[in-house]
């Protein structure tokens, strides 16, 4: 993967994906992502094992994920959902920064908020009780449970913004409509001696905020 503005003439590589990316921009990135997706044993849920890859950093790419989940390349929205899905499979976060990674190269991209959106929620039940399942904007389904929990951050409007842990320090922002659904099914519980308002899923309780604070905000 090439630094932004690099022509590709200053570096030779024997890797077809890397060579294609340097020479053809988005087409090269697509080729690199396709090759990465089929290289090595498949990881969890068929995803490439990006957590095992530690290639050299090759600079920043002019790619951005906007707060509404739209991916941009060189200022232009990527309008093909399948392409966005493909790129999302080689996404990695390290030290608070986001990268697209192949076995041989790593480039930085900009993520304005969270890389994914949680756009649909289903309520199921198992031996643990209620289980919430979320679909992301790239069609991953994530069970809300231990290891894939919810966290809540203060929003600019004074409310709360929920985020769901998708995988490996990658998060999905829960849409506002789903947030109101979470509030409707929330309950107050004592947590470490304090009354907290939150939501139960997968046998875990995910606290939103102080129960009185939530009641006052509603």
N, C-alpha and C positions, 0 to 999 in steps of 0.2 A: 504494500500500500504506500502511496506516495504522499509527500508533504504537499500541502495546498500550493498550487502554482508550479510544482515541479514538472518538468517536461518528460522525465523518464529517460533522458539520454545520458544522465550522469551516473547511472547505476545499472549493472547487469545482474540478472538473477536467473537461476535455472528453474524456478518455480513458475509454472504456467499461470497460476492465479495472480501472483504478485506482478509478473510481467504484464499480464492483461490489464491489471488495475492501473499501473503506471502509464500505459499507453492509451487506454480507452475510457478513463474516467468511470462513469456509472456502469458501463458495460463491463469494465474490468472488475469493478467491485462486485457485480453480480456473479461473474465467473469465479471470483475468489470465494464468495459466500457459498456458491454451489459446490465447489471443490471441498471447502471446509466441512460442509454438511455431510459429505460422504467419506471423510477421511477418519480413519480410526474407528474404534467401537462406538456405537451410539450411546449417548448418556441418558440421563433420566428423561423418560417420555420421548425418546427418539431425538433429543437435542444433541448437537455435537459437543464433545467434552472440552469446552473452552476453559474450564477450571484447571485443566491439565496443561494448557498451553501457556508458555511464557516467552513469546517471540520478542525481538527487538522493537522498540518504539520508532515509528517512521514519520512522526509528525502529526499534525492535525489536518483533518479533512473538512471541507466546507459542507458539513452535514449537521442538521439541527432537528431535534424533536421538540415541537412546540407544546405548551401546556395542554392543548386539546388533543394531543396524541398524533398530530400531523407530522410526518417526516418531510424535511426539506433537503434538497441537494442543490447547492449553489443558488439558493434563494427560491427555487422552484419546488412546489409540492410534488412528492412522489405519489402519483395517482393510482398505482397498481397495488392493491392490497396484498397480492401474493408476493410482490417484491419486498414490501415492508415486512411481511411475515418472515421472509428469508433472512433479511438483514437482522431482524430481532433475535434470530437463533445464534448469531455470533456476537451478541452484545455482552460486554463484560464491564464490571465496575471495580475499580481499584483506587484506594485512597480518595474516595469521594468523586472520582472522575470516571467518565464513561468512554469505552473504547469498542471498536469493532476489531475482532481478533481472528486471525487464521493461524495455522501452525507455524507460519514463517514471518508474519508481519502483524503489527498492531498500530492502529491510527486512532487519534482522539476525535470525538464528536461532542457537540454541545447538546445538553439536555436541560431545558428550561426549568422543568419541575421534576416529574417522574417519567421514566421511559414508557410506561404503559398506563392504560386506563382500565379500570374495572367497570364494565358497561352493562353487565347482566348478573343477577343473583338468583340462585335457586335455594330453596329450603328443603332439606332432607332430614331423615332421622336414622341413626344407627344405634349401636349398643351404648354409645356415650351420650346419646340424647340428640339435640339439634345439631345439624351440620350445615353450614352455609357454604355454597359453592359459587365461585365467581368466574365469569368469562371475561377475558381481557379483549382489548381491541384488536389483538392479533390472534384471537381464537384459541388461546390457552385456557384450560379450565383449572382452577386452583381451589383446593379444599382449604377452608379456613380452619386451622388446627395448630397444634404445636409445630413450630418450625415455619409456619406460614400464617403468621398472626396479623392482627390489625394494630396499627398505631394511629394516634390522633394528634394533629398539630393545630395550633391556633391559626385561624384564618383571618384575613385582613378585615372582614366584615364583623369580626367579633365571635363568629361561630367556630366550628371545628372542621377540619379537613381530614378524612380518614385515608390511610394508605394500607395496602395489602402487600405482604411480602410474597413475591412470586418465586424467586430463586436467587441464591448467591448474591445477596445485597442488591437485587433489582426489585423495584417496587412499582406497584400500580396505584394511581390515584383513583379513589372510588368516586364515581360521579355524584353530583348533588342529589339527584333523585334517589339513588340507592342509600345515600347517607340518611335521608329522611326515613327510609324504610328501616334502617338500623336503629334509629332513634325510637321508632314506633315499637320495635320489639325489644328494646333495651330494658334493663332493670337495675335497681340499686342493690348493692351488696357491700358487706364490710370487707375491706382489703387492708391488711396491716393496721387495723384499728380505725380506719377512716371509711366513711360511707362513700362509695364510688358508684357512678352510673356507668354501665357498660353493656356488652353483648356477649352471650355465651355461644360458643361453636366448637364442635369437636372435642368436648370435654374440657375446654379452656375458657376462662373469663377474661375478656379484653376490655380493660377500663378505658372509658372515654375521658372522664373528668370528674371532679368533685360533684357529688349528686346534687347538692344545693345550687352549685353554679349552673349545672345543666337545667335544673327546674326554673331558675331565674331567667335563663336565656330563652326558654320556650314560650 
